[in-house]
Amino acid sequence: MSAPQAGPSVPDHGVYVVLFSLAAPVELALGALGSHRLPAGWLLYVSRVGRGLGARLARHAAYDKKPRWHVDRLTLCDEASLAWSAVFPGLEDDAAASARLGAALRAAAPVEGFGASDGTPRLWWRPSAPGPAALGAALGAMPVVVRGITAG
């Protein structure tokens, strides 16, 4: 996984979306959710954090971590590459944002319950990558921060 590129300062809280490229299908063991095969393509992970958003995004890009959340299992697999992260500090309801995003992008939810216990999918799959503008249009707000990825 590459490290996030330096850019504008990251807001401390809000909804964020991380786009991953999955080069090949992968089987992920997800604890109580069981084992799931994810197809090659593009995965969008939607979440929110009340504070420490910069640290959370850095954690998603890091390899040297003990798996804590479902998304950690994805970020630690060799087939996944973090493409970019978009932050929406004006949005606080990640369940609603995720539902709107999945519907607007006509994305599939490959693992029910991934990233949330409320039943709203937080992981979406698409065969092609949406850009940050498509996310902004779906959520009614343009991302304040879009973090690119550099080799490292």
SEPAKE-585112 format. One record per residue: residue in three letters; chain; z negated, y, x negated of N, C-alpha, C in turn. Coordinates in steps of 0.05 Angstrom, whole numbers. Each point is the difference from the previous one (the first is absolute). Layout:
BEGIN
<r = ALA; c = A; n.up = Z; n.north = Y; n.east = X; ca.up = Z; ca.north = Y; ca.east = X; c.up = Z; c.north = Y; c.east = X>
...
//
This chain:
BEGIN
<r = MET; c = A; n.up = 0; n.north = -23; n.east = -17; ca.up = 0; ca.north = 23; ca.east = 17; c.up = 0; c.north = 24; c.east = -18>
<r = SER; c = A; n.up = 16; n.north = 20; n.east = 6; ca.up = 1; ca.north = 24; ca.east = -16; c.up = -21; c.north = 20; c.east = 9>
<r = ALA; c = A; n.up = -7; n.north = 18; n.east = -18; ca.up = -20; ca.north = 21; ca.east = 6; c.up = 12; c.north = 23; c.east = 16>
<r = PRO; c = A; n.up = -16; n.north = 13; n.east = 17; ca.up = 11; ca.north = 23; ca.east = 15; c.up = 7; c.north = 22; c.east = -20>
<r = GLN; c = A; n.up = 22; n.north = 14; n.east = 7; ca.up = 9; ca.north = 23; ca.east = -16; c.up = -17; c.north = 24; c.east = 6>
<r = ALA; c = A; n.up = -5; n.north = 17; n.east = -19; ca.up = -15; ca.north = 25; ca.east = 4; c.up = 16; c.north = 17; c.east = 20>
<r = GLY; c = A; n.up = -14; n.north = 13; n.east = 17; ca.up = 13; ca.north = 17; ca.east = 20; c.up = -21; c.north = 19; c.east = 11>
<r = PRO; c = A; n.up = 6; n.north = 11; n.east = 24; ca.up = -19; ca.north = 19; ca.east = 12; c.up = -27; c.north = -14; c.east = 4>
<r = SER; c = A; n.up = -21; n.north = 15; n.east = 2; ca.up = -27; ca.north = -12; ca.east = 4; c.up = 0; c.north = -15; c.east = 26>
<r = VAL; c = A; n.up = -14; n.north = -22; n.east = 0; ca.up = -1; ca.north = -17; ca.east = 23; c.up = -23; c.north = 9; c.east = 19>
<r = PRO; c = A; n.up = 6; n.north = 4; n.east = 25; ca.up = -21; ca.north = 8; ca.east = 19; c.up = -22; c.north = -22; c.east = -1>
<r = ASP; c = A; n.up = -24; n.north = 7; n.east = 8; ca.up = -23; ca.north = -18; ca.east = -2; c.up = -1; c.north = -20; c.east = 23>
<r = HIS; c = A; n.up = 14; n.north = 5; n.east = 22; ca.up = -2; ca.north = -18; ca.east = 23; c.up = 25; c.north = 1; c.east = 17>
<r = GLY; c = A; n.up = 3; n.north = -19; n.east = 18; ca.up = 22; ca.north = -1; ca.east = 18; c.up = 13; c.north = -27; c.east = 2>
<r = VAL; c = A; n.up = 21; n.north = -1; n.east = 16; ca.up = 17; ca.north = -24; ca.east = 2; c.up = 19; c.north = 0; c.east = -23>
<r = TYR; c = A; n.up = 5; n.north = -24; n.east = -11; ca.up = 20; ca.north = -3; ca.east = -21; c.up = 17; c.north = -24; c.east = 5>
<r = VAL; c = A; n.up = 24; n.north = 0; n.east = -11; ca.up = 18; ca.north = -22; ca.east = 2; c.up = 9; c.north = -7; c.east = -29>
<r = VAL; c = A; n.up = -1; n.north = -26; n.east = -6; ca.up = 9; ca.north = -9; ca.east = -26; c.up = 24; c.north = -18; c.east = 5>
<r = LEU; c = A; n.up = 22; n.north = 5; n.east = -14; ca.up = 24; ca.north = -16; ca.east = 2; c.up = 2; c.north = -19; c.east = -24>
<r = PHE; c = A; n.up = 3; n.north = -25; n.east = 6; ca.up = 3; ca.north = -21; ca.east = -20; c.up = 27; c.north = -13; c.east = 2>
<r = SER; c = A; n.up = 13; n.north = -5; n.east = -22; ca.up = 24; ca.north = -17; ca.east = -1; c.up = -10; c.north = -28; c.east = -7>
<r = LEU; c = A; n.up = 10; n.north = -19; n.east = 16; ca.up = -7; ca.north = -28; ca.east = -5; c.up = 26; c.north = -14; c.east = -9>
<r = ALA; c = A; n.up = 3; n.north = -5; n.east = -26; ca.up = 24; ca.north = -10; ca.east = -12; c.up = 8; c.north = -28; c.east = 9>
<r = ALA; c = A; n.up = -20; n.north = -16; n.east = 7; ca.up = 4; ca.north = -28; ca.east = 8; c.up = -21; c.north = -7; c.east = 21>
<r = PRO; c = A; n.up = 5; n.north = -20; n.east = 16; ca.up = -21; ca.north = -8; ca.east = 19; c.up = -25; c.north = -9; c.east = -16>
<r = VAL; c = A; n.up = -23; n.north = 5; n.east = 13; ca.up = -26; ca.north = -7; ca.east = -14; c.up = -19; c.north = -12; c.east = 21>
<r = GLU; c = A; n.up = -16; n.north = -18; n.east = -9; ca.up = -21; ca.north = -12; ca.east = 16; c.up = -26; c.north = 13; c.east = -8>
<r = LEU; c = A; n.up = -14; n.north = 13; n.east = 19; ca.up = -25; ca.north = 13; ca.east = -5; c.up = -23; c.north = -14; c.east = 14>
<r = ALA; c = A; n.up = -21; n.north = -6; n.east = -14; ca.up = -25; ca.north = -10; ca.east = 12; c.up = -17; c.north = 24; c.east = 8>
<r = LEU; c = A; n.up = -5; n.north = 3; n.east = 26; ca.up = -14; ca.north = 23; ca.east = 10; c.up = -27; c.north = -6; c.east = 13>
<r = GLY; c = A; n.up = -15; n.north = -16; n.east = -12; ca.up = -27; ca.north = -6; ca.east = 10; c.up = 1; c.north = -11; c.east = 28>
<r = ALA; c = A; n.up = -15; n.north = 12; n.east = 18; ca.up = -2; ca.north = -9; ca.east = 28; c.up = 27; c.north = 1; c.east = 15>
<r = LEU; c = A; n.up = 18; n.north = 16; n.east = -10; ca.up = 27; ca.north = 1; ca.east = 13; c.up = 17; c.north = -24; c.east = -8>
<r = GLY; c = A; n.up = -9; n.north = -15; n.east = -19; ca.up = 16; ca.north = -23; ca.east = -9; c.up = 21; c.north = 7; c.east = -21>
<r = SER; c = A; n.up = 18; n.north = -18; n.east = -4; ca.up = 22; ca.north = 4; ca.east = -19; c.up = 25; c.north = 8; c.east = 16>
<r = HIS; c = A; n.up = 14; n.north = 20; n.east = -11; ca.up = 24; ca.north = 10; ca.east = 14; c.up = 23; c.north = 4; c.east = -20>
<r = ARG; c = A; n.up = 24; n.north = -7; n.east = 9; ca.up = 23; ca.north = 4; ca.east = -17; c.up = 13; c.north = 26; c.east = 9>
<r = LEU; c = A; n.up = 3; n.north = 18; n.east = -19; ca.up = 13; ca.north = 26; ca.east = 5; c.up = 28; c.north = -1; c.east = -11>
<r = PRO; c = A; n.up = 20; n.north = 9; n.east = 16; ca.up = 27; ca.north = 0; ca.east = -9; c.up = 6; c.north = 22; c.east = -20>
<r = ALA; c = A; n.up = 21; n.north = -4; n.east = -16; ca.up = 9; ca.north = 22; ca.east = -17; c.up = 8; c.north = 23; c.east = 17>
<r = GLY; c = A; n.up = -3; n.north = 24; n.east = -10; ca.up = 8; ca.north = 24; ca.east = 14; c.up = -19; c.north = 23; c.east = -6>
<r = TRP; c = A; n.up = -6; n.north = 16; n.east = 19; ca.up = -17; ca.north = 24; ca.east = -3; c.up = -24; c.north = -2; c.east = 18>
<r = LEU; c = A; n.up = -24; n.north = 5; n.east = -11; ca.up = -25; ca.north = -1; ca.east = 15; c.up = -13; c.north = 28; c.east = 0>
<r = LEU; c = A; n.up = -8; n.north = 8; n.east = 24; ca.up = -15; ca.north = 25; ca.east = 3; c.up = -28; c.north = -7; c.east = 8>
<r = TYR; c = A; n.up = -19; n.north = 10; n.east = -16; ca.up = -28; ca.north = -4; ca.east = 6; c.up = -12; c.north = 27; c.east = 9>
<r = VAL; c = A; n.up = -12; n.north = 1; n.east = 23; ca.up = -11; ca.north = 24; ca.east = 12; c.up = -31; c.north = -2; c.east = 1>
<r = SER; c = A; n.up = -13; n.north = 21; n.east = -10; ca.up = -29; ca.north = 0; ca.east = 0; c.up = -10; c.north = 29; c.east = 0>
<r = ARG; c = A; n.up = -26; n.north = 3; n.east = -1; ca.up = -12; ca.north = 27; ca.east = -2; c.up = -25; c.north = -3; c.east = -16>
<r = VAL; c = A; n.up = -8; n.north = 22; n.east = -11; ca.up = -25; ca.north = 1; ca.east = -15; c.up = -14; c.north = 27; c.east = 7>
<r = GLY; c = A; n.up = -26; n.north = -2; n.east = 3; ca.up = -16; ca.north = 24; ca.east = 7; c.up = -4; c.north = 19; c.east = -23>
<r = ARG; c = A; n.up = -1; n.north = -12; n.east = -24; ca.up = -2; ca.north = 16; ca.east = -25; c.up = 8; c.north = -17; c.east = -23>
<r = GLY; c = A; n.up = 8; n.north = 12; n.east = -22; ca.up = 8; ca.north = -15; ca.east = -23; c.up = 28; c.north = -12; c.east = 1>
<r = LEU; c = A; n.up = 19; n.north = 14; n.east = 14; ca.up = 27; ca.north = -10; ca.east = 3; c.up = 14; c.north = -4; c.east = -26>
<r = GLY; c = A; n.up = -3; n.north = 18; n.east = -19; ca.up = 13; ca.north = -3; ca.east = -26; c.up = -9; c.north = -26; c.east = -14>
<r = ALA; c = A; n.up = -26; n.north = -6; n.east = 1; ca.up = -10; ca.north = -25; ca.east = -12; c.up = 11; c.north = -24; c.east = 15>
<r = ARG; c = A; n.up = 3; n.north = 2; n.east = 26; ca.up = 11; ca.north = -23; ca.east = 15; c.up = 29; c.north = -5; c.east = -8>
<r = LEU; c = A; n.up = 15; n.north = 21; n.east = -2; ca.up = 29; ca.north = -4; ca.east = -7; c.up = 2; c.north = -11; c.east = -29>
<r = ALA; c = A; n.up = -18; n.north = 9; n.east = -18; ca.up = 0; ca.north = -10; ca.east = -27; c.up = -7; c.north = -30; c.east = 0>
<r = ARG; c = A; n.up = -19; n.north = -8; n.east = 17; ca.up = -7; ca.north = -28; ca.east = 2; c.up = 23; c.north = -17; c.east = 10>
<r = HIS; c = A; n.up = 15; n.north = 10; n.east = 19; ca.up = 23; ca.north = -15; ca.east = 10; c.up = 21; c.north = -5; c.east = -23>
<r = ALA; c = A; n.up = 1; n.north = 18; n.east = -19; ca.up = 20; ca.north = -2; ca.east = -22; c.up = -11; c.north = -16; c.east = -23>
<r = ALA; c = A; n.up = -26; n.north = -7; n.east = 0; ca.up = -12; ca.north = -13; ca.east = -23; c.up = 2; c.north = -30; c.east = 1>
<r = TYR; c = A; n.up = 3; n.north = -13; n.east = -23; ca.up = -1; ca.north = -29; ca.east = -2; c.up = -28; c.north = -11; c.east = -6>
<r = ASP; c = A; n.up = -16; n.north = 16; n.east = -14; ca.up = -26; ca.north = -9; ca.east = -9; c.up = -22; c.north = 5; c.east = 20>
<r = LYS; c = A; n.up = 1; n.north = -16; n.east = 21; ca.up = -20; ca.north = 3; ca.east = 22; c.up = -7; c.north = -27; c.east = 12>
<r = LYS; c = A; n.up = -23; n.north = -2; n.east = 11; ca.up = -7; ca.north = -24; ca.east = 16; c.up = 9; c.north = 5; c.east = 28>
<r = PRO; c = A; n.up = 14; n.north = -19; n.east = 12; ca.up = 10; ca.north = 4; ca.east = 28; c.up = -24; c.north = 5; c.east = 19>
<r = ARG; c = A; n.up = 3; n.north = 22; n.east = 15; ca.up = -20; ca.north = 9; ca.east = 19; c.up = 11; c.north = 1; c.east = 28>
<r = TRP; c = A; n.up = 24; n.north = 10; n.east = 3; ca.up = 14; ca.north = 3; ca.east = 25; c.up = 25; c.north = -17; c.east = 1>
<r = HIS; c = A; n.up = 11; n.north = -5; n.east = 24; ca.up = 25; ca.north = -15; ca.east = 2; c.up = 21; c.north = 11; c.east = -18>
<r = VAL; c = A; n.up = 3; n.north = 27; n.east = 0; ca.up = 21; ca.north = 12; ca.east = -15; c.up = -2; c.north = -5; c.east = -30>
<r = ASP; c = A; n.up = -25; n.north = -5; n.east = -10; ca.up = -3; ca.north = -7; ca.east = -28; c.up = 15; c.north = -26; c.east = -7>
<r = ARG; c = A; n.up = 0; n.north = -19; n.east = 18; ca.up = 15; ca.north = -25; ca.east = -5; c.up = 30; c.north = 6; c.east = -4>
<r = LEU; c = A; n.up = 10; n.north = 19; n.east = 16; ca.up = 28; ca.north = 7; ca.east = -3; c.up = 5; c.north = 15; c.east = -26>
<r = THR; c = A; n.up = -17; n.north = 19; n.east = -7; ca.up = 4; ca.north = 16; ca.east = -24; c.up = -3; c.north = -16; c.east = -25>
<r = LEU; c = A; n.up = -14; n.north = -23; n.east = 1; ca.up = -3; ca.north = -16; ca.east = -24; c.up = 21; c.north = -21; c.east = -4>
<r = CYS; c = A; n.up = 19; n.north = -3; n.east = 19; ca.up = 21; ca.north = -20; ca.east = -4; c.up = 23; c.north = 12; c.east = -16>
<r = ASP; c = A; n.up = 11; n.north = -16; n.east = -17; ca.up = 22; ca.north = 9; ca.east = -18; c.up = 25; c.north = 9; c.east = 15>
<r = GLU; c = A; n.up = 4; n.north = -11; n.east = 24; ca.up = 25; ca.north = 6; ca.east = 15; c.up = -1; c.north = 28; c.east = 12>
<r = ALA; c = A; n.up = -23; n.north = 12; n.east = 2; ca.up = -3; ca.north = 26; ca.east = 14; c.up = 0; c.north = 23; c.east = -20>
<r = SER; c = A; n.up = 15; n.north = 21; n.east = 7; ca.up = 1; ca.north = 24; ca.east = -16; c.up = -7; c.north = 24; c.east = 19>
<r = LEU; c = A; n.up = -18; n.north = 16; n.east = -8; ca.up = -7; ca.north = 24; ca.east = 15; c.up = 22; c.north = 21; c.east = -5>
<r = ALA; c = A; n.up = 14; n.north = 8; n.east = 21; ca.up = 22; ca.north = 18; ca.east = -2; c.up = -9; c.north = 29; c.east = 2>
<r = TRP; c = A; n.up = -16; n.north = 7; n.east = 20; ca.up = -12; ca.north = 26; ca.east = 3; c.up = -21; c.north = 0; c.east = 21>
<r = SER; c = A; n.up = -16; n.north = 21; n.east = 1; ca.up = -21; ca.north = 4; ca.east = 20; c.up = 4; c.north = 27; c.east = 13>
<r = ALA; c = A; n.up = -4; n.north = 2; n.east = 26; ca.up = 1; ca.north = 25; ca.east = 14; c.up = -26; c.north = 5; c.east = 14>
<r = VAL; c = A; n.up = -10; n.north = 24; n.east = -2; ca.up = -26; ca.north = 7; ca.east = 11; c.up = 4; c.north = 20; c.east = 23>
<r = PHE; c = A; n.up = -14; n.north = -5; n.east = 22; ca.up = 1; ca.north = 17; ca.east = 24; c.up = -29; c.north = 9; c.east = 6>
<r = PRO; c = A; n.up = -10; n.north = 21; n.east = -14; ca.up = -28; ca.north = 8; ca.east = 3; c.up = -7; c.north = 11; c.east = 27>
<r = GLY; c = A; n.up = 19; n.north = 8; n.east = 16; ca.up = -6; ca.north = 10; ca.east = 27; c.up = -4; c.north = -22; c.east = 20>
<r = LEU; c = A; n.up = 6; n.north = -25; n.east = -7; ca.up = -3; ca.north = -23; ca.east = 18; c.up = -25; c.north = -15; c.east = -8>
<r = GLU; c = A; n.up = -15; n.north = -8; n.east = 20; ca.up = -25; ca.north = -15; ca.east = -5; c.up = 0; c.north = -28; c.east = 13>
<r = ASP; c = A; n.up = 17; n.north = -5; n.east = 19; ca.up = 0; ca.north = -25; ca.east = 15; c.up = 21; c.north = -19; c.east = -12>
<r = ASP; c = A; n.up = -8; n.north = -17; n.east = -18; ca.up = 20; ca.north = -17; ca.east = -13; c.up = 11; c.north = -22; c.east = 19>
<r = ALA; c = A; n.up = -15; n.north = -8; n.east = 20; ca.up = 10; ca.north = -19; ca.east = 19; c.up = 23; c.north = 11; c.east = 16>
<r = ALA; c = A; n.up = -4; n.north = 25; n.east = 10; ca.up = 21; ca.north = 13; ca.east = 16; c.up = 25; c.north = 6; c.east = -18>
<r = ALA; c = A; n.up = -6; n.north = 9; n.east = -25; ca.up = 22; ca.north = 7; ca.east = -18; c.up = 16; c.north = -26; c.east = -7>
<r = SER; c = A; n.up = -14; n.north = -22; n.east = -4; ca.up = 13; ca.north = -25; ca.east = -7; c.up = 17; c.north = -10; c.east = 23>
<r = ALA; c = A; n.up = -10; n.north = 1; n.east = 24; ca.up = 15; ca.north = -8; ca.east = 24; c.up = 25; c.north = 17; c.east = 4>
<r = ARG; c = A; n.up = -3; n.north = 26; n.east = -3; ca.up = 23; ca.north = 18; ca.east = 3; c.up = 21; c.north = -6; c.east = -21>
<r = LEU; c = A; n.up = -9; n.north = -4; n.east = -25; ca.up = 18; ca.north = -5; ca.east = -22; c.up = 15; c.north = -26; c.east = 4>
<r = GLY; c = A; n.up = -14; n.north = -21; n.east = 7; ca.up = 13; ca.north = -26; ca.east = 4; c.up = 21; c.north = 2; c.east = 22>
<r = ALA; c = A; n.up = -6; n.north = 13; n.east = 22; ca.up = 19; ca.north = 2; ca.east = 22; c.up = 24; c.north = 18; c.east = -7>
<r = ALA; c = A; n.up = -5; n.north = 23; n.east = -13; ca.up = 22; ca.north = 18; ca.east = -6; c.up = 19; c.north = -12; c.east = -21>
<r = LEU; c = A; n.up = -11; n.north = -15; n.east = -19; ca.up = 17; ca.north = -12; ca.east = -21; c.up = 10; c.north = -27; c.east = 7>
<r = ARG; c = A; n.up = -7; n.north = -10; n.east = 24; ca.up = 9; ca.north = -26; ca.east = 10; c.up = -7; c.north = -21; c.east = -21>
<r = ALA; c = A; n.up = -25; n.north = 1; n.east = -10; ca.up = -10; ca.north = -18; ca.east = -21; c.up = -14; c.north = -23; c.east = 13>
<r = ALA; c = A; n.up = -2; n.north = -22; n.east = -15; ca.up = -14; ca.north = -24; ca.east = 9; c.up = -27; c.north = -1; c.east = -14>
<r = ALA; c = A; n.up = -20; n.north = -11; n.east = 15; ca.up = -27; ca.north = -4; ca.east = -11; c.up = -2; c.north = -28; c.east = -10>
<r = PRO; c = A; n.up = 2; n.north = -5; n.east = -27; ca.up = 1; ca.north = -27; ca.east = -10; c.up = -27; c.north = -15; c.east = 1>
<r = VAL; c = A; n.up = -22; n.north = 15; n.east = 1; ca.up = -27; ca.north = -13; ca.east = 0; c.up = -18; c.north = 14; c.east = 20>
<r = GLU; c = A; n.up = -5; n.north = -12; n.east = 23; ca.up = -18; ca.north = 12; ca.east = 19; c.up = -28; c.north = 3; c.east = -12>
<r = GLY; c = A; n.up = -13; n.north = 23; n.east = 3; ca.up = -26; ca.north = 5; ca.east = -11; c.up = -2; c.north = 9; c.east = -28>
<r = PHE; c = A; n.up = 23; n.north = 2; n.east = -14; ca.up = 0; ca.north = 9; ca.east = -28; c.up = -10; c.north = 29; c.east = -1>
<r = GLY; c = A; n.up = -21; n.north = 4; n.east = -15; ca.up = -10; ca.north = 27; ca.east = -5; c.up = -18; c.north = 12; c.east = 21>
<r = ALA; c = A; n.up = -5; n.north = -14; n.east = 22; ca.up = -15; ca.north = 12; ca.east = 22; c.up = -12; c.north = -22; c.east = 17>
<r = SER; c = A; n.up = -23; n.north = 6; n.east = 12; ca.up = -13; ca.north = -19; ca.east = 17; c.up = 4; c.north = 8; c.east = 30>
<r = ASP; c = A; n.up = 14; n.north = 22; n.east = 5; ca.up = 4; ca.north = 8; ca.east = 28; c.up = 25; c.north = -11; c.east = 13>
<r = GLY; c = A; n.up = 15; n.north = -17; n.east = -14; ca.up = 23; ca.north = -12; ca.east = 12; c.up = 26; c.north = 15; c.east = -3>
<r = THR; c = A; n.up = -1; n.north = 25; n.east = -9; ca.up = 24; ca.north = 16; ca.east = -5; c.up = 11; c.north = -6; c.east = -28>
<r = PRO; c = A; n.up = 25; n.north = -9; n.east = -1; ca.up = 11; ca.north = -7; ca.east = -27; c.up = -1; c.north = 25; c.east = -19>
<r = ARG; c = A; n.up = -6; n.north = -6; n.east = -25; ca.up = 1; ca.north = 22; ca.east = -20; c.up = 20; c.north = -7; c.east = -22>
<r = LEU; c = A; n.up = 14; n.north = -23; n.east = 3; ca.up = 21; ca.north = -7; ca.east = -19; c.up = 25; c.north = -5; c.east = 16>
<r = TRP; c = A; n.up = 22; n.north = 13; n.east = -9; ca.up = 25; ca.north = -1; ca.east = 14; c.up = 22; c.north = -9; c.east = -20>
<r = TRP; c = A; n.up = 19; n.north = -15; n.east = 9; ca.up = 22; ca.north = -10; ca.east = -17; c.up = 26; c.north = 11; c.east = 11>
<r = ARG; c = A; n.up = 18; n.north = 7; n.east = -19; ca.up = 27; ca.north = 8; ca.east = 6; c.up = 19; c.north = -11; c.east = -21>
<r = PRO; c = A; n.up = 25; n.north = -4; n.east = 7; ca.up = 19; ca.north = -10; ca.east = -20; c.up = 9; c.north = 23; c.east = -19>
<r = SER; c = A; n.up = -2; n.north = 25; n.east = 9; ca.up = 7; ca.north = 23; ca.east = -16; c.up = -23; c.north = 20; c.east = -2>
<r = ALA; c = A; n.up = 0; n.north = 16; n.east = -20; ca.up = -22; ca.north = 19; ca.east = -5; c.up = 4; c.north = 26; c.east = 16>
<r = PRO; c = A; n.up = -20; n.north = 8; n.east = 16; ca.up = 1; ca.north = 26; ca.east = 12; c.up = -8; c.north = 21; c.east = -20>
<r = GLY; c = A; n.up = 10; n.north = 24; n.east = 2; ca.up = -8; ca.north = 22; ca.east = -17; c.up = -24; c.north = 14; c.east = 12>
<r = PRO; c = A; n.up = -13; n.north = 17; n.east = -16; ca.up = -23; ca.north = 16; ca.east = 10; c.up = 7; c.north = 17; c.east = 24>
<r = ALA; c = A; n.up = 24; n.north = 10; n.east = 2; ca.up = 8; ca.north = 17; ca.east = 23; c.up = 0; c.north = -17; c.east = 26>
<r = ALA; c = A; n.up = 8; n.north = -25; n.east = -2; ca.up = 0; ca.north = -18; ca.east = 24; c.up = -29; c.north = -4; c.east = 9>
<r = LEU; c = A; n.up = -18; n.north = -3; n.east = -19; ca.up = -29; ca.north = -3; ca.east = 8; c.up = -10; c.north = 25; c.east = 13>
<r = GLY; c = A; n.up = 7; n.north = 23; n.east = -12; ca.up = -8; ca.north = 26; ca.east = 12; c.up = 10; c.north = 4; c.east = 28>
<r = ALA; c = A; n.up = 25; n.north = -7; n.east = 5; ca.up = 12; ca.north = 2; ca.east = 26; c.up = -15; c.north = -19; c.east = 20>
<r = ALA; c = A; n.up = -6; n.north = -24; n.east = -9; ca.up = -14; ca.north = -19; ca.east = 17; c.up = -28; c.north = 9; c.east = 7>
<r = LEU; c = A; n.up = -13; n.north = 13; n.east = -19; ca.up = -28; ca.north = 8; ca.east = 4; c.up = -4; c.north = 29; c.east = 9>
<r = GLY; c = A; n.up = 22; n.north = 15; n.east = 1; ca.up = -1; ca.north = 28; ca.east = 9; c.up = -13; c.north = 18; c.east = -21>
<r = ALA; c = A; n.up = 0; n.north = -8; n.east = -25; ca.up = -11; ca.north = 17; ca.east = -21; c.up = 12; c.north = -9; c.east = -26>
<r = MET; c = A; n.up = 9; n.north = 19; n.east = -16; ca.up = 12; ca.north = -7; ca.east = -26; c.up = -23; c.north = -5; c.east = -20>
<r = PRO; c = A; n.up = 5; n.north = -19; n.east = -18; ca.up = -21; ca.north = -6; ca.east = -19; c.up = -5; c.north = 23; c.east = -19>
<r = VAL; c = A; n.up = -25; n.north = 5; n.east = -5; ca.up = -8; ca.north = 21; ca.east = -19; c.up = 5; c.north = -9; c.east = -28>
<r = VAL; c = A; n.up = -5; n.north = -25; n.east = -6; ca.up = 2; ca.north = -10; ca.east = -27; c.up = 17; c.north = -26; c.east = 2>
<r = VAL; c = A; n.up = 19; n.north = -2; n.east = -17; ca.up = 15; ca.north = -24; ca.east = -3; c.up = -1; c.north = -7; c.east = -30>
<r = ARG; c = A; n.up = -13; n.north = -22; n.east = -6; ca.up = -4; ca.north = -7; ca.east = -28; c.up = 21; c.north = -20; c.east = -9>
<r = GLY; c = A; n.up = 16; n.north = 7; n.east = -20; ca.up = 20; ca.north = -18; ca.east = -11; c.up = -13; c.north = -18; c.east = -20>
<r = ILE; c = A; n.up = 15; n.north = -19; n.east = -10; ca.up = -10; ca.north = -19; ca.east = -19; c.up = 16; c.north = 1; c.east = -26>
<r = THR; c = A; n.up = -13; n.north = -1; n.east = -22; ca.up = 13; ca.north = -1; ca.east = -26; c.up = -8; c.north = -26; c.east = -13>
<r = ALA; c = A; n.up = 16; n.north = -8; n.east = -20; ca.up = -6; ca.north = -25; ca.east = -15; c.up = -26; c.north = 5; c.east = -15>
<r = GLY; c = A; n.up = -16; n.north = -20; n.east = -1; ca.up = -26; ca.north = 3; ca.east = -15; c.up = -18; c.north = -21; c.east = 7>
//
